[in-house]
């Protein structure tokens, strides 16, 4: 499973969404800011990385978050 598919799955699971396109703004799709910390922690745990707050906040789609994850994986 590619990063983007895994990130989509995490976003949907944490946010209670039934589906999410890779380029869809997940907040516009119904994800709530209350769940953001849970999402951040799930992503960091899934990939054993630390995502800087500024990069997490700027990434509003699964594709953007997958790129952040990919970038950070290369630095560990």
Long-range contacts (C-beta under 8 A, 24 or more apart in sequence): 2-66, 3-66, 3-69, 3-70, 4-62, 4-63, 4-66, 6-46, 6-66, 7-43, 7-62, 7-65, 7-66, 7-69, 8-62, 10-39, 10-42, 10-43, 10-46, 11-39, 11-62, 11-65, 13-42, 14-38, 14-39, 14-42, 15-39, 20-62, 21-62, 22-61, 22-62, 22-63, 22-66, 23-61, 23-62, 23-63, 24-61, 24-62, 25-60, 25-61, 26-60, 26-61, 26-62, 27-60, 43-69, 47-72, 47-73, 48-76, 49-73, 49-76
